[in-house]
């Protein structure tokens, strides 16, 4: 079964939330701000790169 981009995006946001102990809604609220030129909070930025790397390489996080 092929995964969809929205599902993959939600998975990445959920992982960032879990790994940073920041609720999902505030994490997701940073995305449009970042798209408009605002910097991501350092902790969110670092975890975003880590989550994307996990999904780019095909590795999934531990359940």
N, CA, C and O atoms as a MOPAC input file, in Angstrom:
PM7 MOZYME 1SCF
protein

 N      0.83000 1    -1.17100 1     0.00000 1
 C      0.00000 1     0.00000 1     0.00000 1
 C      0.88200 1     1.24500 1     0.00000 1
 O      1.74100 1     1.39000 1     0.87000 1
 N      0.68800 1     2.12700 1    -0.94300 1
 C      1.48600 1     3.34300 1    -1.04100 1
 C      1.01100 1     4.35400 1    -0.01300 1
 O     -0.18600 1     4.48400 1     0.24500 1
 N      1.96800 1     5.07200 1     0.57300 1
 C      1.58200 1     6.08800 1     1.54600 1
 C      1.31900 1     7.40600 1     0.83200 1
 O      1.85900 1     7.66800 1    -0.24300 1
 N      0.49200 1     8.21800 1     1.44000 1
 C      0.13900 1     9.49400 1     0.84000 1
 C      0.94800 1    10.61000 1     1.47300 1
 O      1.38900 1    10.49600 1     2.61700 1
 N      1.13900 1    11.68500 1     0.72900 1
 C      1.88300 1    12.83200 1     1.23800 1
 C      1.22900 1    13.42100 1     2.49500 1
 O      1.94600 1    13.72500 1     3.44800 1
 N     -0.11500 1    13.59600 1     2.54200 1
 C     -0.70300 1    14.11600 1     3.78000 1
 C     -0.44800 1    13.20000 1     4.98200 1
 O     -0.16000 1    13.68200 1     6.07700 1
 N     -0.55000 1    11.90400 1     4.78600 1
 C     -0.30100 1    10.97100 1     5.88400 1
 C      1.16000 1    11.03300 1     6.31300 1
 O      1.45400 1    11.02300 1     7.50800 1
 N      2.07600 1    11.09700 1     5.35400 1
 C      3.49800 1    11.21500 1     5.67800 1
 C      3.76600 1    12.50900 1     6.43700 1
 O      4.53700 1    12.51900 1     7.39700 1
 N      3.13600 1    13.59600 1     6.01300 1
 C      3.31900 1    14.88700 1     6.68400 1
 C      2.82400 1    14.82100 1     8.11700 1
 O      3.49100 1    15.30600 1     9.03100 1
 N      1.65600 1    14.22300 1     8.31700 1
 C      1.11800 1    14.09400 1     9.67000 1
 C      2.04400 1    13.23700 1    10.52500 1
 O      2.26400 1    13.54200 1    11.69700 1
 N      2.57900 1    12.18600 1     9.95800 1
 C      3.48900 1    11.31200 1    10.70100 1
 C      4.71800 1    12.08400 1    11.16000 1
 O      5.14900 1    11.94700 1    12.30500 1
 N      5.28100 1    12.89300 1    10.27300 1
 C      6.46100 1    13.69100 1    10.62400 1
 C      6.10400 1    14.68600 1    11.73100 1
 O      6.84900 1    14.81900 1    12.70200 1
 N      4.98000 1    15.38100 1    11.59500 1
 C      4.57000 1    16.32800 1    12.63100 1
 C      4.34400 1    15.62000 1    13.96600 1
 O      4.73400 1    16.13400 1    15.01500 1
 N      3.72400 1    14.45700 1    13.93000 1
 C      3.47600 1    13.69700 1    15.15400 1
 C      4.79700 1    13.28300 1    15.80700 1
 O      4.93400 1    13.35800 1    17.02800 1
 N      5.76200 1    12.84800 1    15.00400 1
 C      7.06200 1    12.46700 1    15.55100 1
 C      7.76900 1    13.66000 1    16.18000 1
 O      8.35900 1    13.54100 1    17.25400 1
 N      7.70900 1    14.80700 1    15.51700 1
 C      8.32300 1    16.01200 1    16.08400 1
 C      7.68400 1    16.32100 1    17.42800 1
 O      8.38000 1    16.62300 1    18.39800 1
 N      6.37100 1    16.24600 1    17.48700 1
 C      5.64700 1    16.50800 1    18.72300 1
 C      6.08300 1    15.54000 1    19.82400 1
 O      6.35600 1    15.95800 1    20.94900 1
 N      6.14600 1    14.28400 1    19.50600 1
 C      6.50600 1    13.27300 1    20.50100 1
 C      7.95100 1    13.41500 1    20.96600 1
 O      8.23600 1    13.27800 1    22.15600 1
 N      8.85900 1    13.68700 1    20.04100 1
 C     10.27800 1    13.74700 1    20.37800 1
 C     10.66800 1    15.04100 1    21.07600 1
 O     11.69600 1    15.09100 1    21.75100 1
 N      9.86100 1    16.09200 1    20.92700 1
 C     10.17200 1    17.37100 1    21.56500 1
 C      9.30100 1    17.63600 1    22.78000 1
 O      9.53400 1    18.60200 1    23.50600 1
 N      8.30000 1    16.79500 1    23.01400 1
 C      7.33900 1    16.97600 1    24.09400 1
 C      6.59000 1    18.30300 1    23.96300 1
 O      6.27300 1    18.96100 1    24.95400 1
 N      6.31800 1    18.67400 1    22.71300 1
 C      5.49800 1    19.84300 1    22.40500 1
 C      4.22300 1    19.30700 1    21.76100 1
 O      4.28000 1    18.43800 1    20.89100 1
 N      3.09200 1    19.81700 1    22.18100 1
 C      1.82000 1    19.34700 1    21.61400 1
 C      1.81500 1    19.51600 1    20.09800 1
 O      2.49000 1    20.39200 1    19.55700 1
 N      1.05000 1    18.67200 1    19.42600 1
 C      1.00200 1    18.64900 1    17.96600 1
 C      0.53500 1    19.98000 1    17.36700 1
 O      1.10700 1    20.44700 1    16.38200 1
 N     -0.49000 1    20.58600 1    17.95000 1
 C     -1.03800 1    21.82800 1    17.38700 1
 C      0.00400 1    22.94700 1    17.32300 1
 O      0.13200 1    23.57700 1    16.27300 1
 N      0.75300 1    23.22300 1    18.39400 1
 C      1.78400 1    24.26200 1    18.28100 1
 C      2.89000 1    23.91500 1    17.28300 1
 O      3.41600 1    24.79600 1    16.60300 1
 N      3.24000 1    22.63400 1    17.19600 1
 C      4.24900 1    22.22600 1    16.21200 1
 C      3.72100 1    22.51100 1    14.80800 1
 O      4.42400 1    23.09700 1    13.98500 1
 N      2.48700 1    22.09700 1    14.53500 1
 C      1.89600 1    22.31400 1    13.21200 1
 C      1.73000 1    23.79900 1    12.90900 1
 O      1.81800 1    24.19900 1    11.74800 1
 N      1.49100 1    24.62300 1    13.92600 1
 C      1.32100 1    26.06200 1    13.71800 1
 C      2.61500 1    26.72300 1    13.24800 1
 O      2.57600 1    27.78400 1    12.62400 1
 N      3.75200 1    26.11000 1    13.54100 1
 C      5.04100 1    26.66900 1    13.12100 1
 C      5.27700 1    26.51500 1    11.61700 1
 O      6.03100 1    27.29300 1    11.03200 1
 N      4.65100 1    25.53300 1    10.99200 1
 C      4.90800 1    25.24700 1     9.57000 1
 C      4.52500 1    26.41500 1     8.66100 1
 O      5.35600 1    26.84200 1     7.85900 1
 N      3.30000 1    26.95500 1     8.74800 1
 C      2.98400 1    28.08800 1     7.87700 1
 C      3.80400 1    29.33000 1     8.19700 1
 O      4.12800 1    30.10900 1     7.30100 1
 N      4.14300 1    29.52100 1     9.47900 1
 C      5.00000 1    30.65000 1     9.84100 1
 C      6.35900 1    30.50800 1     9.17200 1
 O      6.91200 1    31.47200 1     8.64300 1
 N      6.89000 1    29.28200 1     9.20500 1
 C      8.18700 1    29.01400 1     8.58600 1
 C      8.11200 1    29.21600 1     7.06600 1
 O      9.04600 1    29.73600 1     6.45600 1
 N      7.01000 1    28.80700 1     6.47200 1
 C      6.83200 1    28.98000 1     5.02400 1
 C      6.79600 1    30.45600 1     4.64700 1
 O      7.10800 1    30.81500 1     3.51200 1
 N      6.42000 1    31.30700 1     5.59000 1
 C      6.36600 1    32.74700 1     5.34000 1
 C      7.65500 1    33.45300 1     5.76000 1
 O      7.72100 1    34.68200 1     5.74200 1
 N      8.67300 1    32.68800 1     6.13700 1
 C      9.98400 1    33.27200 1     6.40900 1
 C     10.42900 1    33.28200 1     7.85600 1
 O     11.56600 1    33.65900 1     8.13700 1
 N      9.58000 1    32.88500 1     8.78000 1
 C      9.97200 1    32.85200 1    10.19200 1
 C     10.88600 1    31.65500 1    10.44900 1
 O     10.77400 1    30.61300 1     9.80400 1
 N     11.77400 1    31.83300 1    11.38800 1
 C     12.65800 1    30.73500 1    11.77700 1
 C     11.87700 1    29.73000 1    12.62300 1
 O     11.00300 1    30.10500 1    13.40300 1
 N     12.20200 1    28.46400 1    12.45800 1
 C     11.62700 1    27.43900 1    13.32600 1
 C     12.35900 1    27.46400 1    14.65900 1
 O     13.56100 1    27.72600 1    14.69600 1
 N     11.65700 1    27.19500 1    15.75200 1
 C     12.37000 1    27.04100 1    17.02400 1
 C     13.45300 1    25.96500 1    16.86500 1
 O     13.24700 1    24.95900 1    16.18700 1
 N     14.58900 1    26.18900 1    17.49200 1
 C     15.75000 1    25.30800 1    17.31500 1
 C     15.41200 1    23.83400 1    17.54300 1
 O     15.79800 1    22.97900 1    16.74600 1
 N     14.69900 1    23.53900 1    18.61600 1
 C     14.37300 1    22.15200 1    18.93100 1
 C     13.47800 1    21.53400 1    17.85100 1
 O     13.63600 1    20.36400 1    17.50500 1
 N     12.54300 1    22.32100 1    17.32500 1
 C     11.64200 1    21.82400 1    16.27700 1
 C     12.42400 1    21.61500 1    14.98100 1
 O     12.23300 1    20.61700 1    14.28500 1
 N     13.29200 1    22.55100 1    14.66900 1
 C     14.08700 1    22.44200 1    13.44200 1
 C     14.96700 1    21.18800 1    13.46300 1
 O     15.03200 1    20.45000 1    12.48000 1
 N     15.63100 1    20.95900 1    14.57900 1
 C     16.49700 1    19.78300 1    14.69500 1
 C     15.72000 1    18.48700 1    14.55200 1
 O     16.15700 1    17.56200 1    13.86900 1
 N     14.56700 1    18.42600 1    15.19900 1
 C     13.76000 1    17.19900 1    15.11800 1
 C     13.12200 1    17.04700 1    13.75400 1
 O     12.92500 1    15.92400 1    13.29000 1
 N     12.79400 1    18.15600 1    13.09700 1
 C     12.25800 1    18.08400 1    11.73200 1
 C     13.27600 1    17.42100 1    10.80900 1
 O     12.92900 1    16.52500 1    10.03900 1
 N     14.51500 1    17.85700 1    10.88600 1
 C     15.55900 1    17.26200 1    10.04500 1
 C     15.74700 1    15.77700 1    10.36500 1
 O     15.92000 1    14.96200 1     9.45800 1
 N     15.71200 1    15.42900 1    11.64900 1
 C     15.85700 1    14.02800 1    12.04700 1
 C     14.68800 1    13.18700 1    11.53000 1
 O     14.89200 1    12.08600 1    11.01800 1
 N     13.47000 1    13.70400 1    11.66500 1
 C     12.28800 1    12.96000 1    11.21400 1
 C     12.30800 1    12.78600 1     9.70400 1
 O     12.00400 1    11.70800 1     9.19200 1
 N     12.66500 1    13.84300 1     8.99800 1
 C     12.73600 1    13.73100 1     7.53500 1
 C     13.81000 1    12.73600 1     7.10600 1
 O     13.61900 1    11.98900 1     6.14700 1
 N     14.92900 1    12.72500 1     7.80900 1
 C     15.98600 1    11.76500 1     7.49300 1
 C     15.50700 1    10.33600 1     7.71400 1
 O     15.80600 1     9.44500 1     6.91800 1
 N     14.76600 1    10.11900 1     8.79200 1
 C     14.24300 1     8.76800 1     9.04500 1
 C     13.31500 1     8.32500 1     7.92300 1
 O     13.34600 1     7.16300 1     7.51700 1
 N     12.50800 1     9.21900 1     7.43000 1
 C     11.53400 1     8.85800 1     6.40000 1
 C     12.15300 1     8.82000 1     5.01600 1
 O     11.68900 1     8.07600 1     4.15200 1
 N     13.18300 1     9.60400 1     4.79400 1
 C     13.86900 1     9.59600 1     3.49900 1
 C     14.62900 1     8.29500 1     3.31500 1
 O     14.67900 1     7.74700 1     2.21400 1
 N     15.22100 1     7.80000 1     4.39500 1
 C     16.00200 1     6.57100 1     4.30600 1
 C     15.12800 1     5.33500 1     4.39100 1
 O     15.59800 1     4.21300 1     4.20200 1
 N     13.85000 1     5.55000 1     4.67600 1
 C     12.93600 1     4.41000 1     4.75500 1
 C     12.88000 1     3.78400 1     6.12200 1
 O     12.16200 1     2.80400 1     6.31900 1
 N     13.62100 1     4.32200 1     7.08000 1
 C     13.59000 1     3.78100 1     8.43200 1
 C     12.44000 1     4.40100 1     9.19300 1
 O     12.20200 1     5.60500 1     9.10200 1
 N     11.74800 1     3.60400 1     9.92300 1
 C     10.62100 1     4.08200 1    10.71200 1
 C     11.01800 1     4.09800 1    12.17700 1
 O     11.83000 1     3.27800 1    12.60300 1
 N     10.46000 1     5.01600 1    12.95400 1
 C     10.79100 1     5.07600 1    14.38700 1
 C     10.24300 1     3.86600 1    15.11700 1
 O      9.33900 1     3.17900 1    14.64200 1
 N     10.82200 1     3.62500 1    16.29000 1
 C     10.32300 1     2.54000 1    17.13100 1
 C      8.89100 1     2.83100 1    17.55000 1
 O      8.54900 1     3.98300 1    17.81700 1
 N      8.04900 1     1.80300 1    17.61300 1
 C      6.65100 1     2.01200 1    18.02500 1
 C      6.53000 1     2.43900 1    19.45700 1
 O      5.42100 1     2.65200 1    19.94700 1

